[in-house]
Amino acid sequence: MGTTLAGQTVDVTPEPAYARPPWKVRLAWAALSLFGGSVAGIVAAAALWALTH
């Protein structure tokens, strides 16, 4: 299924693996989402960042 944009057909397919963020970024994002962006979530994301870099 595609959408038409200015006469061009844009294929709406799942993005390839290389276009996805690394698992560490997704893990940090999940931690932030889990803690609702609170201070604890930010601290957890910072700790994850420090541990994985």
N, CA, C and O atoms as a DFTB+ gen file, in Angstrom:
212 C
 N C O
     1  1       0.851      -1.198       0.000
     2  2       0.000       0.000       0.000
     3  2       0.882       1.241       0.000
     4  3       1.838       1.340       0.769
     5  1       0.554       2.167      -0.857
     6  2       1.353       3.378      -0.929
     7  2       0.483       4.613      -0.876
     8  3      -0.725       4.552      -1.104
     9  1       1.102       5.714      -0.577
    10  2       0.384       6.980      -0.563
    11  2       0.889       7.819      -1.722
    12  3       2.056       7.727      -2.101
    13  1       0.021       8.629      -2.278
    14  2       0.421       9.464      -3.405
    15  2       0.790      10.846      -2.893
    16  3       0.001      11.505      -2.216
    17  1       1.997      11.271      -3.227
    18  2       2.477      12.571      -2.789
    19  2       3.051      13.286      -4.012
    20  3       4.106      12.911      -4.524
    21  1       2.355      14.304      -4.466
    22  2       2.789      15.087      -5.625
    23  2       2.991      14.192      -6.845
    24  3       3.957      14.350      -7.592
    25  1       2.063      13.246      -7.037
    26  2       2.127      12.384      -8.202
    27  2       3.107      11.237      -8.073
    28  3       3.249      10.442      -9.003
    29  1       3.776      11.134      -6.954
    30  2       4.747      10.058      -6.744
    31  2       4.148       9.039      -5.790
    32  3       3.469       9.402      -4.829
    33  1       4.397       7.770      -6.054
    34  2       3.918       6.723      -5.158
    35  2       5.008       6.426      -4.145
    36  3       6.124       6.056      -4.507
    37  1       4.678       6.591      -2.883
    38  2       5.628       6.348      -1.811
    39  2       5.291       4.999      -1.194
    40  3       4.178       4.786      -0.711
    41  1       6.254       4.097      -1.213
    42  2       6.025       2.768      -0.664
    43  2       6.151       2.820       0.851
    44  3       7.186       3.219       1.384
    45  1       5.087       2.413       1.540
    46  2       5.103       2.436       2.998
    47  2       5.428       1.031       3.486
    48  3       4.538       0.232       3.778
    49  1       6.717       0.751       3.566
    50  2       7.166      -0.566       4.013
    51  2       7.977      -0.384       5.291
    52  3       8.471       0.711       5.559
    53  1       8.119      -1.452       6.083
    54  2       8.959      -1.335       7.271
    55  2      10.382      -0.913       6.892
    56  3      10.948      -1.375       5.900
    57  1      10.928      -0.038       7.697
    58  2      12.261       0.482       7.392
    59  2      13.317      -0.615       7.536
    60  3      13.171      -1.505       8.374
    61  1      14.366      -0.559       6.737
    62  2      15.434      -1.554       6.857
    63  2      16.155      -1.450       8.196
    64  3      16.036      -0.452       8.906
    65  1      16.896      -2.491       8.522
    66  2      17.538      -2.567       9.835
    67  2      18.508      -1.403      10.059
    68  3      18.613      -0.886      11.171
    69  1      19.216      -0.994       9.004
    70  2      20.213       0.071       9.188
    71  2      19.580       1.424       9.467
    72  3      20.259       2.337       9.937
    73  1      18.289       1.567       9.185
    74  2      17.621       2.849       9.431
    75  2      17.115       2.949      10.867
    76  3      16.765       4.033      11.335
    77  1      17.080       1.817      11.561
    78  2      16.598       1.812      12.938
    79  2      17.695       2.266      13.886
    80  3      18.871       2.007      13.634
    81  1      17.328       2.944      14.978
    82  2      18.355       3.326      15.948
    83  2      18.950       2.098      16.614
    84  3      18.295       1.059      16.687
    85  1      20.184       2.200      17.102
    86  2      20.808       1.066      17.785
    87  2      19.991       0.633      18.997
    88  3      19.206       1.406      19.546
    89  1      20.191      -0.610      19.400
    90  2      19.408      -1.146      20.531
    91  2      19.644      -0.353      21.806
    92  3      18.745      -0.254      22.641
    93  1      20.815       0.205      21.971
    94  2      21.101       0.997      23.180
    95  2      20.222       2.241      23.224
    96  3      19.710       2.615      24.279
    97  1      20.053       2.873      22.076
    98  2      19.213       4.069      22.002
    99  2      17.760       3.704      22.278
   100  3      17.054       4.411      22.997
   101  1      17.322       2.575      21.689
   102  2      15.943       2.139      21.922
   103  2      15.728       1.759      23.381
   104  3      14.656       2.003      23.935
   105  1      16.745       1.160      24.010
   106  2      16.646       0.783      25.422
   107  2      16.535       2.026      26.300
   108  3      15.725       2.068      27.226
   109  1      17.344       3.027      26.009
   110  2      17.291       4.273      26.779
   111  2      15.940       4.962      26.572
   112  3      15.364       5.508      27.514
   113  1      15.441       4.933      25.336
   114  2      14.147       5.543      25.033
   115  2      13.039       4.806      25.770
   116  3      12.111       5.428      26.286
   117  1      13.134       3.462      25.821
   118  2      12.143       2.658      26.534
   119  2      12.179       2.974      28.027
   120  3      11.134       3.049      28.675
   121  1      13.381       3.160      28.571
   122  2      13.511       3.496      29.994
   123  2      12.881       4.861      30.274
   124  3      12.196       5.042      31.280
   125  1      13.118       5.816      29.375
   126  2      12.519       7.141      29.541
   127  2      10.998       7.069      29.463
   128  3      10.295       7.708      30.245
   129  1      10.501       6.283      28.510
   130  2       9.056       6.148      28.358
   131  2       8.446       5.458      29.572
   132  3       7.367       5.827      30.035
   133  1       9.155       4.446      30.082
   134  2       8.665       3.678      31.221
   135  2       8.522       4.562      32.449
   136  3       7.544       4.459      33.189
   137  1       9.502       5.431      32.661
   138  2       9.471       6.300      33.831
   139  2       8.750       7.623      33.556
   140  3       8.749       8.524      34.395
   141  1       8.145       7.727      32.388
   142  2       7.355       8.904      32.073
   143  2       8.164      10.184      31.950
   144  3       7.620      11.275      32.121
   145  1       9.455      10.072      31.656
   146  2      10.279      11.254      31.504
   147  2      10.553      11.953      32.819
   148  3      10.963      13.113      32.840
   149  1      10.324      11.239      33.934
   150  2      10.557      11.832      35.244
   151  2      12.055      11.897      35.528
   152  3      12.864      11.445      34.718
   153  1      12.417      12.452      36.660
   154  2      13.822      12.556      37.048
   155  2      14.435      11.161      37.130
   156  3      15.572      10.957      36.705
   157  1      13.686      10.199      37.677
   158  2      14.196       8.827      37.779
   159  2      14.474       8.251      36.390
   160  3      15.462       7.546      36.188
   161  1      13.590       8.559      35.434
   162  2      13.785       8.076      34.075
   163  2      15.018       8.678      33.434
   164  3      15.767       7.991      32.739
   165  1      15.227       9.965      33.670
   166  2      16.393      10.653      33.115
   167  2      17.675      10.095      33.739
   168  3      18.666       9.875      33.043
   169  1      17.646       9.872      35.033
   170  2      18.807       9.298      35.717
   171  2      19.077       7.888      35.198
   172  3      20.228       7.525      34.955
   173  1      18.015       7.090      35.027
   174  2      18.175       5.733      34.513
   175  2      18.748       5.753      33.101
   176  3      19.619       4.946      32.775
   177  1      18.266       6.667      32.260
   178  2      18.774       6.774      30.902
   179  2      20.235       7.210      30.904
   180  3      21.033       6.712      30.111
   181  1      20.588       8.139      31.795
   182  2      21.972       8.594      31.900
   183  2      22.881       7.460      32.373
   184  3      24.005       7.308      31.896
   185  1      22.374       6.666      33.320
   186  2      23.157       5.532      33.817
   187  2      23.355       4.503      32.711
   188  3      24.449       3.961      32.554
   189  1      22.293       4.230      31.939
   190  2      22.406       3.300      30.812
   191  2      23.411       3.824      29.797
   192  3      24.233       3.069      29.278
   193  1      23.340       5.111      29.519
   194  2      24.255       5.732      28.558
   195  2      25.700       5.576      29.035
   196  3      26.586       5.229      28.254
   197  1      25.928       5.837      30.326
   198  2      27.281       5.743      30.875
   199  2      27.788       4.304      30.825
   200  3      28.966       4.064      30.558
   201  1      26.899       3.354      31.082
   202  2      27.310       1.957      31.099
   203  2      27.575       1.399      29.708
   204  3      28.395       0.495      29.544
   205  1      26.886       1.933      28.710
   206  2      26.998       1.355      27.367
   207  2      27.934       2.143      26.458
   208  3      28.095       1.785      25.291
   209  1      28.548       3.193      26.957
   210  2      29.465       3.979      26.126
   211  2      30.833       4.073      26.770
   212  3      31.736       4.697      26.213
